[in-house]
Amino acid sequence: MSQRSFRRQVGQFAIAGFDGHALPDDLRRLAQEFDLGGVILFARNVDSPEQVAELAREVGALRRDWPLWVSVDQEGGRVARLRDPFTEWPPMQVLGRSGDAVLARRFAAALAAELDAVGVTLDYAPVLDIHSNPKNPVIGDRALSDDPDVVARLGVAIIETLQSRGIAACGKHFPGHGDAGQDSHHELPVLDLDPALLRERELAPFRAAIAADVALVMTGHVLVPSLDAESPATLSRRIVHDLLRDELGYQGLVATDDLEMKAIAGTYGIEEAAVAAVGATVDLLLLCGTDVTRQAAALEALIHAAESGDLSMRELEAALGRQRRAKERYLAGRRSSDADGRLLERIGLADAQAVAAEMARHA
């Protein structure tokens, strides 16, 4: 791949955040220059189902060479960007208490139907962290269980169901965030885990997800000295390339957690972090803030690193190949959201509400 070709495609590495209920002009210009990989929606981008569907159509119109992901964190509980009239799901901890894989599949099917209705194509779920530290300030009830077997079994049920209905799923936060005592939104957690315990406990759900052909794995902004004493997982080649890709055999997409979280941004500049993550063989950089200048700087840093040889052109080409294959699988030939004009008939259905109520009985 030539330098010129890479510059044309470098935006595929970015999933960009933005402000407001419609695409801002500066993000449109960024997409025109760099051919963005996709966008991520937050509560600040959501007003109504009809508005989200229209926003997804706007994102689709940005396409240059490849379609864009329309992504969201829709886990359930406190991490849910789509609220009423969308179905409000209980936290995943209560689903885990049920131990019921059939219920997990019913949940994921109803969730997928609502996401598909408004044009969302990628959900950063399920959480595959083990709730091994009850004082964990950021995972808590987002985790399915403190039992690796339960997390693996229900996690796979969610992944397989979402993906069978055309929604790319994402297992997070590799290699495990459940034992952390700090919140990576504010500081870098350090996990003092024995490598044997980590492989037996934290990695078990990720192995199961990989066997289930999960579309994405998201890295955690955690330092695991037993694996890499210097770099947090998101920036660690030992963890992403050597452990996830080589040892566990994962061939799908790897995404960072938001690079603007303090665990990364508090120590590294956005440009340095972007280059380090891609050098670790990460495929997608979540740039969840609203500053297009910072997002552009991250992409320019990748271009400069490729030109200088700091990033391997062979590995960059491999990453773009993984991205292309995932988009061919989940986005090729996808119809426009709300094609039949009956969107509200697909949101907050009684069947979905019944599933949510059944899950809540395990609270």
VEXVO-125521 format. One record per atom (N, C-alpha, C): residue in one letter; x, y, z. Coordinates in steps of 0.05 Angstrom, whole numbers, plus 5000, padded with zeros to 4 digits. Each point is the difference from the previous one (the first is absolute). Layout:
N
AXYZ ...
***
This chain:
363
M501749765000 M498350245000 M501850255000 S499350194983 S501650244998 S499350205022 Q501850195005 Q499450215019 Q497550164992 R499850054975 R497650154990 R497549855006 S500049734995 S497749845005 S499350005029 F502149985017 F499449995029 F498850275009 R501050224990 R498950265009 R497150014993 R499249894977 R497250014992 R498249835019 Q501249795012 Q498449825016 Q500450025030 V501850185008 V500850015028 V497650065019 G498050144990 G497750065017 G498549755009 Q500449784986 Q498749755008 Q500749915028 F502350105010 F500849935027 F498450155022 A498550204992 A498750185020 A497049955002 I499149985025 I497150025006 I499750265016 A498650194988 A500050275011 A497450075015 G500350145022 G497850125013 G499550284990 F497650115007 F499350274992 F497850105018 D499350254997 D498050135017 D497550044983 G497749995013 G497550074987 G498449774988 H497650074990 H498249804989 H500249974970 A501850154987 A500549974972 A503050024996 L501049904978 L502950014995 L501050284997 P502050095015 P501150274997 P501750024974 D500250244990 D501450044975 D503049925002 D501250055024 D502949935002 D500449704999 L498149845010 L500349714998 L499649914971 R498250134986 R499749944971 R502650054985 R501350225007 R502550074986 R502149795007 L500149925025 L501949795008 L499649744984 A497549934997 A499349764985 A500850024971 Q499650244988 Q500850044973 Q503049984996 E501550095019 E502950004998 E501249725006 F498949865020 F501249765009 F498449744997 D497550024991 D498449764997 D499749845026 L498450115018 L499749895027 L499049715001 G501049875021 G499049725005 G497249995011 G499350205016 G497350015011 G499750215021 V497650005012 V499450195022 V499049855024 I500150135023 I498949895024 I498050195012 L497749905008 L497850175010 L500049995030 F499450235012 F499750025029 F497250135005 A499350035025 A497450125007 A499850284988 R502350144997 R499950274988 R499250004971 N500049764987 N499249984972 N497249894996 V498649955022 V497549854998 V497750175010 D498050044983 D497550145007 D497649824998 S499849854979 S497749834995 S500849784981 P498549784998 P500649794981 P500150114971 E498150174993 E500050114973 E502550164994 Q500950165020 Q502450164996 Q502549834998 V500249785016 V502349824998 V500049874972 A497749924991 A499949874973 A500950204979 E499250255002 E500850204980 E503050055003 L501050015024 L502950035004 L501649774988 A499049765003 A501349774988 A500150034969 R497850104989 R500050054971 R502150214992 E500350215016 E502050204995 E502849885001 V500449835019 V502649875002 V500549824975 G498049864991 G500249844976 G500850164976 A499050244999 A500650174977 A502950104999 L501549965022 L502850085001 L501849804986 R498949774993 R501649794988 R501650094976 R502649925000 R501650054977 R500749734987 D501949865012 D500749734989 D498449785014 W499850025027 W498749795016 W497850135017 P497949845006 P498050115018 P501150055028 L498650175016 L500950075027 L498449845020 W501449935022 W498649895023 W498350225014 V497649945008 V498550165019 V500049845026 S501550105020 S500449845023 S499050135025 V499649845021 V498850105025 V500849815023 D500150115024 D500249835024 D497149965010 Q498949774994 Q497349935009 Q500249735014 E500950015026 E500449765015 E497549925015 G498650215011 G497949965020 G500950135026 G498150045018 G500750135026 G501050294996 R502150075014 R500950284999 R501550074975 V500949814984 V501350054975 V498149944977 A498450204993 A498049984979 A499650284989 R500650044975 R499750264987 R497250044989 L498649784995 L497350024988 L498049945023 R498550205008 R498149985022 R497250014990 D498150005018 D497250014993 D499450204977 P498649924979 P498249774997 P501449734992 F502750004997 F501449754997 F499649835026 T500249744997 T499849835024 T502350065019 E499350045025 E502150055021 E500649735013 W502549914995 W500849735009 W501250025028 P499649805017 P501449995026 P503049964996 P501650055021 P502849944997 P500549714996 M502349944987 M500649724992 M500449825024 Q500650115023 Q500349835024 Q497549845006 V497750124995 V497549855006 V499649784980 L500850054975 L499849784980 L501949775008 G502450085010 G501849795009 G498949845023 R498650135018 R498849855023 R498049794991 S498750054977 S498149814990 S501549754990 G502450034990 G501549774989 G498649894975 D498250144988 D498349904979 D500950094972 A501249824985 A501050074974 A497750064980 V497749865004 V497750064983 V499050285005 L499950095025 L499250275006 L502050204988 A502649935001 A502150174989 A499550034970 R499349794986 R499550024971 R497550164994 R497949985017 R497650164996 R500650295003 F501650075021 F500950275004 F501550114976 A502049844991 A501650104978 A498450034974 A498149824996 A498350024976 A498450265000 A498850065023 A498450255002 A501850244998 L502349995012 L501950234998 L500850044971 A500749784986 A500850034972 A497850124983 A497649925005 A497850104984 A499750315002 E500450105025 E499750295004 E502450154988 L502449885003 L502450134988 L499750004969 D499249784989 D499649994971 D498050204990 A497950035016 A497850184991 A501050294995 V501950095016 V501050284997 V502750024987 G501049774988 G502450024984 G502649965015 V499949925026 V502549945014 V501049734991 T502649984994 T501149754989 T502049875018 L501050145021 L502049895017 L499450085029 D499849795017 D499450055029 D502449925016 Y501150175017 Y502249945017 Y499049845024 A499249764994 A499049815020 A500449724989 P500349805017 P499650015029 P502650055016 V499750085025 V502350015018 V500749725007 L502649934997 L500949735006 L501950005025 D500050225014 D501650025024 D498849825022 I501849895016 I499149845024 I499850205023 H497849995014 H499650185023 H501449895025 S502649994998 S501649875021 S500750185023 N499850274995 N500550195021 N497450155007 P498749945022 P497450135006 P500350305004 K502450105004 K500450295003 K500750144974 N499849854978 N500650124974 N498150234994 P501150254996 P498250234997 P498850044972 V500949854980 V499150054973 V498549774987 I500649755008 I498749774988 I497549935016 G500449905024 G497749955018 G497849844987 D497550115000 D497749854990 D499949994969 R502050124987 R500249964971 R500949724993 A501449875018 A501049734996 A497849805004 L500149784984 L498049805002 L500249845026 S502549965010 S500349825023 S502950025010 D500449885023 D502849965010 D500949724993 D498449854986 D500649734991 D500750004971 P502549934993 P500850014972 P498349834981 D499149775010 D498349834983 D497450134993 V498850145020 V497550144994 V500450234980 V502150155005 V500650224981 V500549904972 A501549784998 A500649894973 A497449904987 R498449855015 R497749874988 R497950214991 L499450195018 L498050204993 L501150214980 G502650055003 G501350184981 G499849904971 V500649744997 V499849884974 V497150004990 A498149965017 A497250014991 A499350274989 I500950215014 I499550274990 I501450064974 I502549934998 I501650044976 I498749864976 E499549755003 E498949844977 E497350114991 T498450095019 T497350104993 T500250274987 L501550195011 L500350264987 L501149964972 Q502049844996 Q501349984974 Q498349854980 S498449815010 S498249864981 S497950184989 R499550235014 R498050194992 R501350264988 G502549974992 G501350214985 G501350225016 I500249985026 I501350205017 I502749895009 A502150144993 A502749925009 A500250035030 A501049805014 A500350015029 A502950055007 C500550085025 C502650075009 C500449905029 G501949825004 G500649915027 G502050185012 K499550085025 K501850195013 K500249945030 H502350085014 H502250174991 H502549845003 F501249904979 F502249825000 F502550135012 P501549855016 P499849725008 P498449965026 G498350205007 G498449985024 G500250245017 H497750125007 H499950255016 H498749955026 G499149765005 G498349955023 G501450015027 D502649955000 D501549995025 D501150275008 A499550214983 A501150265005 A498850135025 G501750175013 G499050155023 G499750304993 Q500650074975 Q499850284991 Q498350014975 D499050244994 D498350054977 D501850124978 S500349864978 S501750094978 S499150254986 H497550095006 H499250264990 H501650225013 H501149955024 H501350205016 H503049955005 E500849755000 E502849935005 E500549724989 L502649934999 L500849744989 L499949795022 P498249804998 P499949795019 P502449814996 V501049895022 V502149815000 V498949735010 L500249794984 L499049745008 L502449825006 D500449945026 D502149825008 D499049715000 L499949894977 L498949734996 L502249814992 D500049775012 D501849784992 D499249924971 P501949964982 P499449934973 P498349744998 A500549815017 A498449754999 A497150055008 L499650165020 L497250075008 L498750164979 L501450194988 L498850164979 L499149834976 R501749814993 R499349824977 R497649825007 E499949915025 E497949825008 E497350155004 R500150245011 R497650145008 R499350224980 E501650214998 E499350244983 E499749934971 L501849824990 L500049954971 L497949794991 A498849865019 A498149794993 A497750104982 P498650225008 P497850104983 P501050104972 F502550104999 F501050094975 F500649774981 R501049785012 R500449764983 R497449914988 A497949995017 A497449924990 A498950184979 A500450265004 A499150204980 A501449974974 I502649955001 I501649964976 I499049754985 A499549785015 A498949764988 A497350054987 A498550195010 A497450074989 A500250214978 D502550074992 D500550184977 D499050285006 V500550105024 V499250285007 V501350194980 A498550204992 A500950194979 A502350185011 L499750095025 L502050185011 L500749925028 V502450065008 V500849995028 V501150285007 M499050115023 M500950265009 M502149975021 T502250154998 T502149995021 T499150175024 G501249925023 G499650165024 G502350185005 H499550235011 H502250185008 H500949925028 V501449785001 V501049895025 V502949924997 L501650035021 L502849915001 L500149735014 V501049804987 V500349745011 V502949935000 P501450065022 P502949975001 P501049724994 S498449805006 S500949724994 S500049944971 L498650174984 L500149974971 L501750214986 D499950245010 D501650234989 D500250215022 A502450035010 A500350185023 A500150294992 E500150064974 E500450284991 E497550124986 S498649844984 S497950114984 S497349905008 P497950175002 P497349905005 P499149834976 A498149835005 A499249804980 A499450124973 T498750224999 T499250134975 T502450064983 L502350065012 L502450084986 L502149784999 S499449775010 S502049795004 S500049794978 R502249984986 R500249804979 R500149725013 R501149985023 R500149745014 R497249895005 I498250195007 I497349915007 I498249974975 V500150204982 V498249984977 V501049814979 H502550034992 H501149834978 H500849735011 D501649995021 D501149745009 D498049835014 L498450125018 L498049855015 L497449964985 L498750224992 L497449984988 L500149874972 R501850104984 R500049904972 R501649744997 D502449995011 D501649764996 D499249775019 E500050055026 E499449785019 E497149914998 L498150195000 L497249934999 L498949964972 G501550084980 G499249954972 G497850184989 Y499750245012 Y497850184992 Y500750144973 Q498249974981 Q500550124973 Q498150234993 G498350085019 G498150214995 G501050275006 L498250195003 L500750285005 L500650055030 V502050165005 V500650095027 V499650305001 A498450085019 A499550295004 A501050095027 T500950255002 T500750115026 T497450085015 D500250035026 D498150165014 D500650294993 D498550185009 D500350284993 D502850105007 L501550094980 L502850095004 L500150265016 E497750135003 E499950255015 E499449975030 M499849755008 M499749945029 M502650065014 K499850085025 K502450105015 K502249785003 A499249755000 A502049785003 A502050024977 I499250094977 I501850034977 I500750304996 A498150174998 A500550284994 A501550145022 G499949905025 G501450135022 G503049964999 T500949804984 T502849944998 T501150044971 Y498449934981 Y500850004972 Y498550224985 G501250124980 G498550174982 G498449824981 I497950124989 I498249854982 I501549884976 E502050164990 E501549904977 E501849765008 E501450035022 E501749785010 E498449755005 A497750035013 A498349775007 A499049874975 A499250154980 A498949894975 A502149834986 V502450104998 V502249864987 V500749755015 A500150025027 A500749765016 A497949784998 A497550085000 A497849814999 A500049854973 V500350154978 V500149884974 V502549834997 G502250095012 G502449845000 G499849745015 A498149995019 A499449765015 A498149814985 T499250084976 T498149874981 T497150045007 V499450235013 V497250095003 V499050104973 D497549954994 D498850084974 D498350255001 L498850055023 L498150235002 L500650165025 L500250264996 L500650195021 L497450145007 L499149975025 L497650155008 L500950285010 L499150204985 L500650285006 L497350135006 C499249975025 C497250055008 C499450295006 G502050175002 G499550285005 G498850144975 T499750265002 T498750154979 T501950194985 D502649995007 D501950184988 D501249874974 V499050094977 V500949894975 V503050054995 T501050225011 T502950054997 T501649785013 R499249905023 R501449785013 R499749744985 Q497749964989 Q499649764984 Q501750004975 A500150234987 A501750024976 A503049975007 A500850105023 A502849985009 A500749715004 A498249845010 A500649715004 A500449864973 L498450074980 L500349884974 L502550104986 E500750255003 E502550114988 E502449865013 A499849945026 A502249865013 A500449724989 L497849874992 L500349734988 L501450034973 I499350204985 I501250054973 I503050055003 H500850175019 H502850065004 H501549755010 A498849845017 A501349765010 A500449794978 A498049994981 A500349824977 A502350104982 E500150264996 E502050114982 E502849965012 S500350025026 S502649985013 S500849705004 G498249824997 G500649725005 G499549915028 D499050185017 D499349935028 D497649805001 L498350014979 L497949814998 L500649834975 S499549745002 S500549824978 S497850024979 M500850054975 M498050024979 M498649734996 R501549785004 R498849744998 R497849965021 E500550095025 E498049975021 E497650194996 L500650244990 L497850194994 L498249884978 E501249884980 E498449884979 E498349775011 A501249845018 A498549785012 A497650115017 A500450225014 A497950125016 A497750094982 L500750134977 L498050094982 L498549764987 G501449784996 G498749764991 G498049895019 R500750005026 R498149915021 R497550195000 Q500550264998 Q497850195000 Q498149954976 R501249964977 R498449964975 R498349745003 R501249795010 R498549755002 R497750035020 A500450145022 A497850045019 A497850164988 K500750214985 K498050174988 K498549854978 E501449834985 E498649844980 E498049815013 R500749905024 R498249815013 R497550145012 Y500450245012 Y497850125015 Y498750244986 L501450124982 L498950254988 L499449994971 A501149804985 A499549994972 A497049954994 G498950164983 G497249964992 G498050075021 R500850135021 R498250065022 R498050214991 R497549955007 R497950194992 R500150255018 S498850214991 S499750245017 S498249955023 S500650125023 S498349965024 S497250124995 D498149875013 D497150094998 D499150024971 A500849804984 A499350014971 A497050004995 D498449895019 D497249984995 D498450235014 G501450185013 G498750235012 G498449935025 R500449765012 R498449925023 R501949945023 L501750195005 L502249965020 L498949955028 L498150155009 L499149985028 L498749735005 E499249864979 E498849735003 E502249795006 R502550094999 R502249815005 R501650075025 I499150195015 I501450105024 I498349965025 G501249895021 G498649975026 G497649814999 L500349794984 L497749814996 L499449865026 A497549905002 A499149865024 A501749765006 D500849854979 D501749775004 D502750075012 A501250224991 A502550105012 A499650085029 Q497850145005 Q499550085028 Q499749765018 A498849794989 A499649765016 A502749875006 V501850004981 V502749895005 V501450165022 A499950274997 A501250175020 A498949955028 A497449965002 A498749955026 A500949735011 E500249804982 E500949745009 E502950015010 M501750154987 M502750045009 M500150145028 A498350205003 A500050165024 A499149845025 R498649784995 R499149845023 R502449875014 H502350004987 H502449885012 H501750215015 A498950245002 A501650225014 A500349945029 
***
